[in-house]
Amino acid sequence: MPTSPTPVTAAEGRCARCKQSRAVFPAKAEWGDVPTPLCTTDWQRFAEARANRTYVDWADAFDNASDEEFEAHLSSGSPR
């Protein structure tokens, strides 16, 4: 899975996650409920998290993790 967006999809705008004005890229639909568009840094964070079957942060996990994933994480007592 690529961990950087395709340059041809870039547009100038504000990243939906960090709120910085930068070149932004659409989030991939298979990532689930993810803010879009994303700057290169945030796009890469989501791509790597999904490639590793993890989540970027609690908000991402809350929006996209299954009940079973939440239960396993909470019962393990360790951050993912």
N, C-alpha and C positions, 0 to 999 in steps of 0.2 A: 504494500500500500504506500503510495507516495506521501512523504511528509512535508511537501511544499506544494502550494497551489500552482496551477497552470497559469503562466504569465498572460495568456490571451484572455483570461477571464477577469483581469484586473480592471478596476475603475476607481476614480478618486472619490472618497467619501469618508464617513465617520464609522469607525469600527463599533459594532453593536456591543462589544464586551468592554473594551478599554476606553471607549469614547474619544480616541485620538483621530485626527484627520490624517488619513494615509491612503495608500493604495489598498483597496479592500476586495475581497473575494467572496463568492457565495459559499455558504456551508453546504456540505454534502447531505442530501436527504437521508441517507442511511445512518447518519449520526444521531438521528432522533430530534428532540426538541432542543435546538441549538440556536443562539442568537445569530443573526446574519444581517449584513455582511460582516466579515472578519478581516482584520489586518493579517499580514503574513505571520506574525508571532503567534497570535491567538489561533489562526487557522492551523498552524503547525501543532500547537498544544492539543487541539481536539483530534487531529489526525493521529498523533502519537498515542493519545489516551485510548482511542478506539482500536488502534492496532494492537495495543497491549491489553485490551479488554478491561480498561479502567475508566475513570472519570476525571475531568479536569479539576473539579472542586465539588463542595457539597451541593451547590445549586444545580450543577450538571447532574450529579447523582440523583438528587431529589426528582428532577424532571425525567430522567432516563433509566434509572436502575429498576430492576424488578423487585418485587417484595422479597423474594428469596435472596437476592444480592444484598439488600439492606439488612435482612435478618442475619446473614452470615457475617457481614461487616460488624454489626453491633455486638454480636455474640463473641467475635474474635478479640475485640477490645483494641485492635490496632488499626491505624490509618491505612488506607489503600494507596 
